[in-house]
Structures are given as C-alpha cells and as structure tokens.
C-alpha cells in the first residue's frame, strides 16, 4: 500500500497585483496549517512534499516543523495556472469549470487540465518511490484535474468546489485515484 495524504494548502494572502503563484500564506493560513498538523500526528508521515509556490511551501514547512518530518519541494505539484488575474468570482469559477470539464482544451491561455494532471501524476510517482506514507501539499485545480482522470471530467469541477482550504484526503496509489475521494478540514 502506497499511502499518500493529498493536502490543499492553507489560506493565502490574496494580492490581486501579484501573480497567484507568488502569494504568501496569510496569518489565518498559518494558524490553519498548525491546526492541520495536530490532526496529522497520527498519519505516520515519513516526509512532506510540496510545490514551490510560497503558500504551499509555507503550509508544508509549518506541518513539517510540527510533525518533525523533512519537507521537500518537488516539480510538478504547482497549480494549474491562468495567464492573468480574474477578479470576478463568477467569471473565475466559469473559467475553472471550462478548464476542468474540457481537459484537453486551453482556456484564456491556461494550461490544459490534461497537462496539469500528467505532470502531477509524474510527481506523485517520484514521491511514492521515495517512501510512504507521505504528505503532498499542493493546490485545488491541479488536484481536481488529477482526481478527475480516475472518474470523469464532469466531476472535476464538483471535486474542486468541495475542497476546503486547507483540506486533506488519504489515498492509496496502488488502488488508483478514487472518484469518491473526500477532502476534510
């Protein structure tokens, strides 16, 4: 059994004039990460892996400090990106919906969901080869794109909408990404 804990990063400090991949963790997010660490004490993690984005990396470092496990940055865990800021929340949700439910198409210059899911899959295989159980701190859209590969693109948007921040789900990579993965606070 190759057990992985998929963790969506804690709440960032949203800065519209800064690319989202550069957003830091908010003070609320730091508290959320410490609270998540208390819950994760029983998971038996050997290591925590994270994307290079500050909000995910800070979440992972707070978890690692609390759990006394090493933290490693891994390429491929980064968020599925848009090429520009979308201020209107309805327009943003519509764009995410389009990207996730039509995974081979690019919208508004964004990476395709298929490409994001493939790079995420490669990163997970490297992580699993290093030893499990492991924590993986990453982002909502890329997680939804990867999880939808096991079910259907029609479920990807619902998966994304249901993911709390921070949130986590336990999966067994040998069983495959299950369509019914449930993210918890």
Wavefront OBJ file of the C-alpha trace (Angstrom):
o trace
v 0.000 0.000 0.000
v 1.410 3.379 -1.053
v -0.462 5.818 1.161
v -0.430 9.497 0.229
v -2.130 12.355 2.036
v -3.159 14.965 -0.518
v -3.228 18.353 1.190
v -4.602 21.538 -0.307
v -2.577 24.478 1.024
v -3.932 26.768 3.742
v -5.456 30.210 3.094
v -3.123 32.573 1.224
v -2.854 36.329 1.412
v -4.631 37.285 -1.828
v -2.836 40.088 -3.665
v -4.503 40.960 -6.986
v -1.410 42.827 -8.252
v 0.855 39.830 -7.610
v 0.727 36.571 -9.615
v -1.078 33.915 -7.554
v 1.935 31.592 -7.735
v 3.787 34.199 -5.606
v 1.137 34.615 -2.889
v 2.300 34.048 0.670
v 0.383 32.272 3.371
v -1.876 34.568 5.414
v -1.710 34.660 9.224
v -5.030 32.794 9.195
v -3.435 30.225 6.884
v -0.501 29.754 9.266
v -2.953 29.002 12.087
v -4.832 26.601 9.798
v -1.613 24.753 8.949
v -0.699 24.363 12.628
v -4.201 23.052 13.360
v -3.882 20.580 10.488
v -0.557 19.391 11.926
v -2.318 18.427 15.155
v -4.681 16.257 13.141
v -1.833 14.775 11.066
v 0.153 13.482 14.050
v -1.375 10.005 13.665
v -0.691 9.707 9.932
v 2.861 8.386 10.353
v 4.285 10.586 7.597
v 7.865 9.889 6.545
v 8.150 13.181 4.646
v 6.135 16.052 3.245
v 6.431 17.124 -0.382
v 5.279 20.462 -1.722
v 5.047 22.665 -4.754
v 7.461 25.581 -4.932
v 4.679 28.146 -4.552
v 5.033 30.093 -1.264
v 1.503 29.386 0.021
v 2.021 25.618 -0.362
v 5.652 25.654 0.744
v 4.790 27.617 3.920
v 1.933 25.225 4.689
v 4.315 22.279 4.245
v 7.065 23.847 6.379
v 4.663 24.525 9.240
v 3.444 20.906 9.031
v 6.998 19.575 8.847
v 8.125 21.638 11.844
v 5.206 20.459 13.958
v 5.499 16.801 12.866
v 9.317 16.701 12.845
v 9.492 15.329 9.294
v 11.540 16.615 6.363
v 9.963 18.827 3.694
v 10.979 18.604 0.012
v 9.998 20.773 -2.955
v 9.001 18.672 -5.982
v 8.464 19.947 -9.523
v 5.060 19.107 -10.961
v 2.946 19.880 -7.902
v 2.322 23.507 -8.914
v -1.162 24.873 -9.534
v -2.877 24.749 -12.915
v -2.282 28.376 -13.874
v -4.178 31.122 -15.575
v -2.193 33.693 -17.516
v -3.857 36.655 -15.772
v -5.887 37.668 -12.716
v -9.661 37.167 -12.880
v -11.219 39.482 -10.283
v -14.861 38.483 -10.743
v -15.558 35.309 -8.723
v -18.291 34.094 -11.097
v -16.027 34.578 -14.115
v -13.215 32.793 -12.278
v -15.472 29.840 -11.404
v -16.732 29.674 -15.015
v -13.140 29.575 -16.267
v -12.195 26.807 -13.826
v -15.315 24.894 -14.860
v -14.373 25.153 -18.553
v -10.775 24.078 -17.968
v -11.601 21.119 -15.750
v -14.547 19.777 -17.722
v -12.843 20.049 -21.100
v -9.423 18.770 -20.039
v -7.758 18.704 -23.438
v -8.558 22.347 -24.229
v -6.829 25.501 -23.060
v -8.925 28.463 -21.963
v -7.656 32.014 -21.543
v -4.093 30.871 -22.032
v -4.276 28.427 -19.122
v -2.520 25.096 -19.026
v -4.830 22.235 -20.018
v -6.194 20.061 -17.232
v -4.744 17.012 -19.014
v -1.233 18.516 -18.992
v -1.536 19.529 -15.333
v -2.802 16.073 -14.337
v 0.030 14.345 -16.233
v 2.781 16.385 -14.562
v 1.113 15.871 -11.168
v 0.995 12.103 -11.791
v 4.729 12.047 -12.585
v 5.469 13.939 -9.361
v 3.360 11.512 -7.300
v 5.233 8.519 -8.719
v 8.564 10.069 -7.693
v 7.183 10.782 -4.227
v 5.805 7.252 -3.808
v 9.157 5.769 -4.845
v 10.830 7.718 -2.023
v 8.630 6.091 0.614
v 5.178 6.315 2.097
v 3.119 7.358 3.908
v 3.838 10.855 2.624
v 2.094 14.206 2.673
v 1.735 16.179 -0.555
v 0.928 19.890 -0.182
v -0.419 21.268 -3.422
v -3.318 23.193 -4.983
v -7.013 22.778 -5.739
v -7.246 22.943 -9.525
v -4.341 20.581 -10.196
v -5.706 18.148 -7.592
v -9.158 18.251 -9.212
v -7.649 17.703 -12.671
v -5.688 14.673 -11.451
v -8.575 13.173 -9.463
v -10.935 13.594 -12.425
v -8.734 11.306 -14.532
v -9.931 8.420 -12.346
v -13.581 9.359 -12.659
v -14.717 11.760 -15.340
v -14.149 15.364 -16.383
v -17.773 16.117 -15.473
v -16.895 15.527 -11.807
v -13.747 17.680 -11.752
v -15.472 20.989 -11.044
v -17.524 19.478 -8.211
v -14.332 18.000 -6.734
v -12.656 21.414 -6.861
v -15.637 23.225 -5.310
v -15.871 20.703 -2.458
v -12.199 21.017 -1.426
v -11.711 23.085 1.739
v -8.650 25.232 2.264
v -6.750 23.668 3.843
v -8.149 20.257 3.211
v -6.787 16.752 3.008
v -7.671 13.326 1.691
v -5.938 9.972 2.096
v -5.443 7.820 -0.976
v -3.754 4.539 -1.773
v -1.828 4.982 -5.025
v -1.974 1.226 -5.640
v -5.767 1.406 -5.687
v -5.703 4.439 -8.013
v -7.234 7.852 -7.509
v -10.778 7.082 -6.455
v -13.667 9.173 -7.730
v -15.109 9.316 -4.225
v -12.110 10.927 -2.529
v -13.452 13.115 0.249
v -11.490 16.157 1.382
v -11.711 17.010 5.056
v -10.799 20.040 7.126
l 1 2 3 4 5 6 7 8 9 10 11 12 13 14 15 16 17 18 19 20 21 22 23 24 25 26 27 28 29 30 31 32 33 34 35 36 37 38 39 40 41 42 43 44 45 46 47 48 49 50 51 52 53 54 55 56 57 58 59 60 61 62 63 64 65 66 67 68 69 70 71 72 73 74 75 76 77 78 79 80 81 82 83 84 85 86 87 88 89 90 91 92 93 94 95 96 97 98 99 100 101 102 103 104 105 106 107 108 109 110 111 112 113 114 115 116 117 118 119 120 121 122 123 124 125 126 127 128 129 130 131 132 133 134 135 136 137 138 139 140 141 142 143 144 145 146 147 148 149 150 151 152 153 154 155 156 157 158 159 160 161 162 163 164 165 166 167 168 169 170 171 172 173 174 175 176 177 178 179 180 181 182 183 184 185
